Amino acid sequence: MKSLSRLFVPTLLLLLPIAASAQTQRASILGTVTDQNHAVIRGAIVSVVNTATHEARATTSDSQGAYAISSLSPGPYILGVQATGFERFPQPLELLVNQELRVDITMEVAHVSAIVADGIILPPDYMRKDSAAQGTVIENRQVEGLPLDGRNFYELTLLVPGAAPAAPGSAGSVRGDFAFSVNGAREDSNDFLLDGVYNVDPKLNTFAVRPSVDAIQEFETATSTYDAAFGRNPGSQVNVVLKSGTN
């Protein structure tokens, strides 16, 4: 018995640091995501960002609308919640040492539908509210990332609603050039701008200068009821902007 007690005491002393290390300074946040009628929202993306370190953590609400994020360092955070059809929910908060903070979230139905472009949900702020013009912006990552025939970025205008390839046997297709028509207008009814400068070949009525794909920042193809500052041709207005560099 004496030999067993001699072994037990050192073993207990070795286990004490392990028990002490189980105490944590980490905090956690949990709660439930519901709508204005107190119905649970499943699949909502709940994220927290430490505003001091920019460390981000995220989870999704379960079938009961519940969420939990643990092992968070104490400090200032921004709690954000996103769910399809609902307004974004940002809230600043402060987590304390070993705190278990409950934040139940009530989401409001979005008043303006978000735009879905190229698989990306854009916030309502991207929608034009003060103009009747319709157009599509082709971003830099699309210009550089999508396959092109002969590195002709103008081919990406076919991604724009209302745009169609030129009819077989048309003037553009006979010349072997890339041509397109918008909303039924003729293929030579399009206007081209390069950094705000008129960029149309007066003989062929197509683009005069085609910059390198690597030089393109983005371009917009306006297709309907665009501002009178464009004018000239009744088809589309292809407005190309080059990269401007940095400081």
GITAMO-V173575 format. One record per residue. N is the residue number from 1. RES is the residue in three letters. SS is DSSP state (@ for helix, = for strand, . for the rest). OMEGA is omega in degrees with one decimal (none if undefined). Layout:
BEGIN
n=[N	N]
res=[RES	RES]
ss=[SS	SS]
omega=[OMEGA	OMEGA]
END
This chain:
BEGIN
n=[1	2	3	4	5	6	7	8	9	10	11	12	13	14	15	16	17	18	19	20	21	22	23	24	25	26	27	28	29	30	31	32	33	34	35	36	37	38	39	40	41	42	43	44	45	46	47	48	49	50	51	52	53	54	55	56	57	58	59	60	61	62	63	64	65	66	67	68	69	70	71	72	73	74	75	76	77	78	79	80	81	82	83	84	85	86	87	88	89	90	91	92	93	94	95	96	97	98	99	100	101	102	103	104	105	106	107	108	109	110	111	112	113	114	115	116	117	118	119	120	121	122	123	124	125	126	127	128	129	130	131	132	133	134	135	136	137	138	139	140	141	142	143	144	145	146	147	148	149	150	151	152	153	154	155	156	157	158	159	160	161	162	163	164	165	166	167	168	169	170	171	172	173	174	175	176	177	178	179	180	181	182	183	184	185	186	187	188	189	190	191	192	193	194	195	196	197	198	199	200	201	202	203	204	205	206	207	208	209	210	211	212	213	214	215	216	217	218	219	220	221	222	223	224	225	226	227	228	229	230	231	232	233	234	235	236	237	238	239	240	241	242	243	244	245	246	247]
res=[MET	LYS	SER	LEU	SER	ARG	LEU	PHE	VAL	PRO	THR	LEU	LEU	LEU	LEU	LEU	PRO	ILE	ALA	ALA	SER	ALA	GLN	THR	GLN	ARG	ALA	SER	ILE	LEU	GLY	THR	VAL	THR	ASP	GLN	ASN	HIS	ALA	VAL	ILE	ARG	GLY	ALA	ILE	VAL	SER	VAL	VAL	ASN	THR	ALA	THR	HIS	GLU	ALA	ARG	ALA	THR	THR	SER	ASP	SER	GLN	GLY	ALA	TYR	ALA	ILE	SER	SER	LEU	SER	PRO	GLY	PRO	TYR	ILE	LEU	GLY	VAL	GLN	ALA	THR	GLY	PHE	GLU	ARG	PHE	PRO	GLN	PRO	LEU	GLU	LEU	LEU	VAL	ASN	GLN	GLU	LEU	ARG	VAL	ASP	ILE	THR	MET	GLU	VAL	ALA	HIS	VAL	SER	ALA	ILE	VAL	ALA	ASP	GLY	ILE	ILE	LEU	PRO	PRO	ASP	TYR	MET	ARG	LYS	ASP	SER	ALA	ALA	GLN	GLY	THR	VAL	ILE	GLU	ASN	ARG	GLN	VAL	GLU	GLY	LEU	PRO	LEU	ASP	GLY	ARG	ASN	PHE	TYR	GLU	LEU	THR	LEU	LEU	VAL	PRO	GLY	ALA	ALA	PRO	ALA	ALA	PRO	GLY	SER	ALA	GLY	SER	VAL	ARG	GLY	ASP	PHE	ALA	PHE	SER	VAL	ASN	GLY	ALA	ARG	GLU	ASP	SER	ASN	ASP	PHE	LEU	LEU	ASP	GLY	VAL	TYR	ASN	VAL	ASP	PRO	LYS	LEU	ASN	THR	PHE	ALA	VAL	ARG	PRO	SER	VAL	ASP	ALA	ILE	GLN	GLU	PHE	GLU	THR	ALA	THR	SER	THR	TYR	ASP	ALA	ALA	PHE	GLY	ARG	ASN	PRO	GLY	SER	GLN	VAL	ASN	VAL	VAL	LEU	LYS	SER	GLY	THR	ASN]
ss=[.	@	@	@	@	@	@	@	@	@	@	@	@	@	@	@	@	@	@	@	@	.	.	.	.	.	=	=	=	=	=	=	=	=	.	.	.	.	.	=	.	.	.	.	=	=	=	=	=	=	.	.	.	.	.	=	=	=	=	=	.	.	.	.	.	=	=	=	=	=	=	=	.	.	=	=	=	=	=	=	=	=	.	.	.	=	.	.	=	=	=	=	=	=	=	.	.	.	.	=	=	=	.	.	=	=	.	.	=	.	.	.	.	.	=	=	=	.	.	=	=	=	.	@	@	@	.	.	.	.	.	.	.	=	=	=	=	=	.	@	@	@	@	@	@	.	.	.	.	.	.	.	@	@	@	@	@	@	@	.	.	.	=	=	=	.	.	.	.	.	@	@	@	@	@	.	.	.	.	=	=	=	.	.	.	.	@	@	@	.	=	=	=	=	.	.	=	=	.	=	.	.	.	.	.	.	=	.	.	.	.	.	@	@	@	=	=	=	=	=	=	=	=	=	.	.	.	.	.	.	.	.	.	.	.	.	=	=	=	=	=	=	.	.	.	.	.]
omega=[-179.6	179.9	178.4	-180.0	178.2	177.6	-175.7	-176.2	177.5	179.0	178.6	179.0	178.2	-178.3	-178.0	177.6	179.1	178.6	-179.6	-178.4	178.2	174.0	-173.3	174.1	-176.5	178.8	177.8	179.0	-177.8	179.5	-178.3	178.7	-179.7	174.2	-176.2	176.7	178.4	172.7	-176.2	177.8	178.9	177.7	177.1	179.2	-179.9	-178.1	173.5	-179.9	175.9	-175.6	178.6	-176.1	-177.4	173.8	-176.0	174.9	-177.7	175.2	176.9	179.0	-177.0	-176.7	177.1	-178.4	-175.9	176.3	177.0	174.5	-174.9	177.4	177.9	176.8	176.6	178.7	-178.9	-178.4	167.4	177.0	-180.0	179.6	177.2	175.9	-177.6	178.7	-177.8	176.1	175.2	-176.9	173.6	178.4	174.3	177.6	-179.5	177.2	-179.6	-178.3	176.2	-178.9	172.5	-172.0	176.1	176.2	175.3	-169.6	173.8	-177.4	176.6	179.8	-179.5	-179.9	179.3	-178.8	176.0	178.1	175.1	-177.5	177.2	177.3	-178.8	178.2	179.3	179.0	-177.8	-179.3	-179.7	-178.5	177.2	-179.1	-175.1	-179.8	177.4	-178.1	176.8	-179.6	-178.3	177.7	173.9	-172.7	-177.1	-177.7	175.0	179.3	-176.2	-172.4	-177.4	-178.4	-178.6	176.0	-179.3	179.0	177.9	-174.7	178.3	176.9	-179.3	174.9	178.4	173.9	-175.1	176.2	-179.6	-179.8	-179.1	177.2	178.4	179.6	177.5	179.9	178.1	-177.3	-178.6	-178.2	177.5	178.8	-177.7	178.4	172.1	-179.9	-179.8	175.0	-177.6	176.3	176.3	178.4	179.8	-177.4	178.4	178.6	179.8	178.6	-176.6	178.1	176.9	-174.9	177.1	-178.0	177.9	-171.7	-177.4	173.9	-175.2	-179.2	-175.9	179.1	173.6	-176.8	-179.0	-178.5	177.1	-178.1	179.4	177.6	-177.0	-178.6	-174.3	171.0	177.9	171.9	179.9	172.2	177.6	-170.9	-175.3	174.1	178.2	-174.1	-179.0	177.1	177.8	174.5	179.4	-177.1	-174.7	-179.2	179.6	175.5	-178.8	-172.2	-174.8	177.0	178.4	175.9	-174.7	-177.5	-177.9	179.6	none]
END
